[in-house]
Amino acid sequence: MSGLNYADHKTFSKYTLKWKELHFIKKNIKKREFVRWFRSQYDFIICYHGCRPKDVSEYYRKGFFPSNFPETMQAFEQLLDDTGYHFPYDVSHVLETYQGKTNRFVYVILDDEDFIDRAPHYIIYGSETMLSLAENVSPTIKTRLRNTGIPTIFHLKVPLARISDCELVSLYQQIVSSNGSMEQRRLHIFSNYTIIIEPSLGADCIIGHSHPTDLLYDQHARQYYQNKTARCCACST
Ligand SMILES: [Zn+2]
């Protein structure tokens, strides 16, 4: 089977995908051979991870890991203490919801704009587990989360060797069903596409980061939110 052999096509990403590549896949690649073909053509895929760290540089030192529930609970209890919340609570159902998910996988997505218009809570509040704990025990903690750390989107160049076949297979359907302008096709293919990585992702995947200052709609607080901190001490890293 012939393929596209351009050296600059070794990385698959929303911002570099060309009409020619899309057309080639639609015309020549069958669903059952897609993943194998994809791996033969690309070495990396550009992904994004949204969070709200206190220290951005820590990710550059340590990389990305799933949530550690005991550590999350320790931080949560500290927040309760800080805000003067001293009532009994039971969060076992919250942790059960995330068990085997956030404490097992690192989540990345293929479209950085999803953190602006589809799921801004990752950069407004940080950890989804922590946000859920706050909502189930003391919603006032959400204000604290919203004012701690800096909204950050990490830009990652992830080796395809780190991604399992089942995470890539849906790309085929997204590509062959995409229509309209290139902009519309990019949105259709990349938006709302999550990839899970196990057990962690190294810091060497980071190719940059940004701190969006767009006006975001915070559906958890039913109000708009805008980050005012556009730079951190790791911005020149
Ligand atoms: Zn920064």
Boltz pocket constraint, residues with backbone or C-beta under 6 A from the ligand:
constraints:
  - pocket:
      binder: B
      contacts: [[A, 56], [A, 209], [A, 210], [A, 211], [A, 230], [A, 231], [A, 232], [A, 233], [A, 234], [A, 235], [A, 236]]
      max_distance: 6.0
